[in-house]
Amino acid sequence: MLIILVPAAEIGILLWSGKTIGVLPTVFMILFTGVMGTYLAKSQGLKVIRQAQQQMAYGQMPGEAILDGICVLAGGILLLTPGFVTDLAGLLLLIPATRKFFKYWLAAIIRRWMNKGTIRIIR
């Protein structure tokens, strides 16, 4: 369902934006969000790597950093995808304050998979 709804929403919003503010400003905004998304994903990704290294140096499992890394990767991919809906979703995944919600949701899904036996953690 998302494979149909997201592109349809993106096309509709891009057409509306092109009609409202013009084609060139719309293209500029798409390019700008792609460049800024790349920068933000790189800076947040490096921060997550440092966090994982620090946790491992203290002998801790970097579970929090892994969830952060998944969110940063998904957010970076969404920001590089042209469109305003995916840019908003990507931005929400890259901002640490809003990423907390997604990390909680992702941890709950992984926990549910572990309880069902869909995935297995080897110690």
Backbone hydrogen bonds in HBPLUS format (Angstrom, degrees):
<---DONOR---> <-ACCEPTOR-->    atom                        ^
c    i                          cat <-CA-CA->   ^        H-A-AA   ^      H-
h    n   atom  resd res      DA  || num        DHA   H-A  angle D-A-AA Bond
n    s   type  num  typ     dist DA aas  dist angle  dist       angle   num
A0004-ILE N   A0001-MET O   3.14 MM   3  5.49 144.6  2.27 104.8 114.3     1
A0005-LEU N   A0001-MET O   2.95 MM   4  6.21 171.6  1.96 157.4 159.9     2
A0006-VAL N   A0002-LEU O   3.06 MM   4  5.58 162.9  2.09 136.8 142.1     3
A0008-ALA N   A0004-ILE O   3.25 MM   4  6.25 154.4  2.32 142.5 150.2     4
A0009-ALA N   A0005-LEU O   2.87 MM   4  6.04 159.7  1.91 152.8 158.1     5
A0010-GLU N   A0006-VAL O   2.87 MM   4  6.08 161.4  1.91 154.9 160.6     6
A0011-ILE N   A0007-PRO O   2.89 MM   4  6.06 165.9  1.91 151.5 154.5     7
A0012-GLY N   A0008-ALA O   3.00 MM   4  6.16 164.0  2.03 147.3 152.1     8
A0013-ILE N   A0009-ALA O   2.91 MM   4  6.07 164.8  1.93 153.6 157.4     9
A0014-LEU N   A0010-GLU O   2.85 MM   4  5.98 160.4  1.89 151.6 157.8    10
A0015-LEU N   A0011-ILE O   2.89 MM   4  6.04 160.0  1.93 150.8 156.1    11
A0016-TRP N   A0012-GLY O   2.96 MM   4  6.12 160.1  2.00 145.6 151.6    12
A0017-SER N   A0013-ILE O   2.80 MM   4  5.93 160.6  1.83 148.6 154.4    13
A0018-GLY N   A0014-LEU O   2.85 MM   4  5.99 160.5  1.89 146.2 151.8    14
A0019-LYS N   A0015-LEU O   2.97 MM   4  6.15 149.1  2.07 143.5 151.7    15
A0020-THR N   A0016-TRP O   2.83 MM   4  5.99 149.8  1.92 147.0 156.1    16
A0021-ILE N   A0017-SER O   2.83 MM   4  5.76 161.5  1.86 154.0 158.0    17
A0022-GLY N   A0018-GLY O   3.05 MM   4  4.45 124.8  2.36 105.2 117.9    18
A0026-THR N   A0022-GLY O   3.29 MM   4  6.31 150.3  2.39 135.4 143.6    19
A0027-VAL N   A0023-VAL O   2.89 MM   4  6.17 162.4  1.92 158.6 163.2    20
A0028-PHE N   A0024-LEU O   2.85 MM   4  6.01 161.8  1.88 153.2 158.9    21
A0029-MET N   A0025-PRO O   2.88 MM   4  6.05 154.9  1.94 143.0 149.5    22
A0030-ILE N   A0026-THR O   3.04 MM   4  6.31 154.8  2.11 147.9 154.3    23
A0031-LEU N   A0027-VAL O   2.96 MM   4  6.24 163.5  1.99 154.2 158.3    24
A0032-PHE N   A0028-PHE O   2.80 MM   4  5.94 159.0  1.84 151.2 157.9    25
A0033-THR N   A0029-MET O   2.94 MM   4  6.09 162.6  1.97 147.9 151.8    26
A0034-GLY N   A0030-ILE O   3.09 MM   4  6.27 146.9  2.21 140.1 149.3    27
A0035-VAL N   A0031-LEU O   2.99 MM   4  6.28 159.4  2.03 152.4 156.9    28
A0036-MET N   A0032-PHE O   2.88 MM   4  6.04 171.7  1.88 156.6 159.4    29
A0037-GLY N   A0033-THR O   2.81 MM   4  5.66 146.3  1.93 133.0 143.2    30
A0038-THR N   A0034-GLY O   3.03 MM   4  6.19 148.9  2.13 139.6 147.0    31
A0039-TYR N   A0035-VAL O   3.09 MM   4  6.40 161.2  2.13 149.7 154.3    32
A0040-LEU N   A0036-MET O   2.86 MM   4  6.04 168.4  1.87 153.6 156.9    33
A0041-ALA N   A0037-GLY O   2.83 MM   4  5.85 159.5  1.87 145.3 151.5    34
A0042-LYS N   A0038-THR O   2.97 MM   4  6.08 154.9  2.04 144.0 150.8    35
A0043-SER N   A0039-TYR O   2.97 MM   4  6.24 166.7  1.99 153.9 157.1    36
A0044-GLN N   A0040-LEU O   2.93 MM   4  6.00 165.3  1.95 150.1 154.8    37
A0045-GLY N   A0041-ALA O   2.81 MM   4  5.73 148.5  1.91 138.6 148.3    38
A0046-LEU N   A0042-LYS O   2.97 MM   4  6.15 159.2  2.02 149.1 153.5    39
A0047-LYS N   A0043-SER O   3.12 MM   4  6.28 151.6  2.20 139.3 147.2    40
A0048-VAL N   A0044-GLN O   2.96 MM   4  6.20 151.9  2.04 145.3 152.4    41
A0049-ILE N   A0045-GLY O   2.97 MM   4  6.25 155.3  2.03 147.6 154.3    42
A0050-ARG N   A0046-LEU O   3.00 MM   4  6.26 160.8  2.04 148.2 152.8    43
A0051-GLN N   A0047-LYS O   2.97 MM   4  6.20 151.6  2.05 143.0 151.3    44
A0052-ALA N   A0048-VAL O   2.90 MM   4  6.17 157.3  1.95 151.2 156.6    45
A0053-GLN N   A0049-ILE O   2.93 MM   4  6.16 160.8  1.96 151.1 156.4    46
A0054-GLN N   A0050-ARG O   2.93 MM   4  6.09 155.5  1.99 145.8 152.5    47
A0055-GLN N   A0051-GLN O   2.98 MM   4  6.22 160.4  2.02 148.5 153.6    48
A0056-MET N   A0052-ALA O   2.95 MM   4  6.16 160.0  1.99 150.6 156.0    49
A0057-ALA N   A0053-GLN O   2.88 MM   4  6.04 146.0  2.00 142.7 152.5    50
A0058-TYR N   A0054-GLN O   3.18 MM   4  6.46 139.0  2.36 142.1 151.5    51
A0060-GLN N   A0055-GLN O   2.83 MM   5  5.11 156.8  1.88 157.5 150.6    52
A0059-GLY N   A0056-MET O   2.98 MM   3  4.87 158.5  2.03 102.5 107.6    53
A0063-GLY N   A0061-MET O   2.87 MM   2  5.61 139.5  2.04  96.4  90.4    54
A0066-ILE N   A0062-PRO O   2.91 MM   4  6.14 145.9  2.03 148.9 158.9    55
A0067-LEU N   A0063-GLY O   3.09 MM   4  6.39 159.7  2.13 150.2 154.4    56
A0068-ASP N   A0064-GLU O   2.94 MM   4  6.23 157.1  2.00 146.7 153.8    57
A0069-GLY N   A0065-ALA O   2.80 MM   4  5.98 154.4  1.87 143.0 150.3    58
A0070-ILE N   A0066-ILE O   2.96 MM   4  6.25 153.8  2.03 149.3 155.4    59
A0071-CYS N   A0067-LEU O   3.08 MM   4  6.32 161.4  2.11 148.3 153.0    60
A0072-VAL N   A0068-ASP O   2.84 MM   4  6.10 159.4  1.88 154.8 160.9    61
A0073-LEU N   A0069-GLY O   2.91 MM   4  6.03 162.1  1.94 148.5 153.3    62
A0074-ALA N   A0070-ILE O   2.99 MM   4  6.17 168.6  2.01 150.0 153.2    63
A0075-GLY N   A0071-CYS O   2.81 MM   4  5.93 158.0  1.86 147.1 154.2    64
A0076-GLY N   A0072-VAL O   2.87 MM   4  5.99 156.6  1.92 147.9 153.8    65
A0077-ILE N   A0073-LEU O   3.04 MM   4  6.28 160.3  2.08 150.3 155.4    66
A0078-LEU N   A0074-ALA O   2.96 MM   4  6.18 160.5  1.99 149.1 154.7    67
A0079-LEU N   A0075-GLY O   2.93 MM   4  6.12 151.7  2.01 145.7 153.4    68
A0080-LEU N   A0076-GLY O   3.09 MM   4  6.28 141.3  2.24 142.5 152.0    69
A0081-THR N   A0077-ILE O   3.19 MM   4  6.42 126.3  2.49 138.4 151.7    70
A0081-THR N   A0078-LEU O   3.23 MM   3  5.13 139.9  2.40  93.5 104.8    71
A0087-ASP N   A0083-GLY O   3.27 MM   4  6.18 142.1  2.42 125.8 136.2    72
A0088-LEU N   A0084-PHE O   2.99 MM   4  6.14 154.8  2.06 143.0 148.4    73
A0089-ALA N   A0085-VAL O   3.06 MM   4  6.35 162.9  2.09 149.6 154.2    74
A0090-GLY N   A0086-THR O   2.85 MM   4  5.96 159.4  1.90 145.5 151.7    75
A0091-LEU N   A0087-ASP O   2.88 MM   4  6.01 155.9  1.94 145.7 152.4    76
A0092-LEU N   A0088-LEU O   3.01 MM   4  6.22 156.8  2.06 147.6 153.4    77
A0093-LEU N   A0089-ALA O   3.12 MM   4  6.39 141.9  2.27 141.2 151.2    78
A0094-LEU N   A0090-GLY O   3.07 MM   4  6.31 132.4  2.31 140.6 153.3    79
A0094-LEU N   A0091-LEU O   3.15 MM   3  5.11 132.6  2.39  94.7 107.5    80
A0095-ILE N   A0091-LEU O   3.08 MM   4  6.23 145.6  2.21 153.5 160.2    81
A0099-ARG N   A0095-ILE O   2.86 MM   4  5.88 141.5  2.01 156.3 168.2    82
A0103-LYS N   A0099-ARG O   2.87 MM   4  6.14 155.0  1.93 157.3 165.4    83
A0104-TYR N   A0100-LYS O   3.02 MM   4  6.21 157.6  2.07 148.2 153.4    84
A0105-TRP N   A0101-PHE O   3.04 MM   4  6.28 160.2  2.08 147.9 153.3    85
A0106-LEU N   A0102-PHE O   2.80 MM   4  5.95 160.0  1.84 148.9 154.6    86
A0107-ALA N   A0103-LYS O   2.85 MM   4  5.96 160.4  1.89 148.6 153.9    87
A0108-ALA N   A0104-TYR O   3.01 MM   4  6.19 151.4  2.09 143.6 151.3    88
A0109-ILE N   A0105-TRP O   3.08 MM   4  6.38 151.0  2.17 144.5 152.0    89
A0110-ILE N   A0106-LEU O   2.99 MM   4  6.28 164.2  2.02 152.5 156.4    90
A0111-ARG N   A0107-ALA O   2.85 MM   4  5.99 159.1  1.90 147.4 153.8    91
A0112-ARG N   A0108-ALA O   2.96 MM   4  6.11 154.0  2.03 142.7 149.4    92
A0113-TRP N   A0109-ILE O   2.95 MM   4  6.26 155.7  2.01 149.9 156.4    93
A0114-MET N   A0110-ILE O   2.91 MM   4  6.19 153.8  1.98 148.7 156.0    94
A0115-ASN N   A0111-ARG O   2.94 MM   4  6.21 156.6  1.99 148.8 155.0    95
A0116-LYS N   A0112-ARG O   3.00 MM   4  6.20 149.7  2.09 146.0 153.9    96
A0117-GLY N   A0113-TRP O   3.00 MM   4  6.05 122.4  2.34 135.2 149.8    97
A0118-THR N   A0113-TRP O   2.87 MM   5  4.97 133.4  2.09 154.9 155.1    98
A0117-GLY N   A0114-MET O   3.16 MM   3  5.02 138.1  2.34  92.8 104.9    99
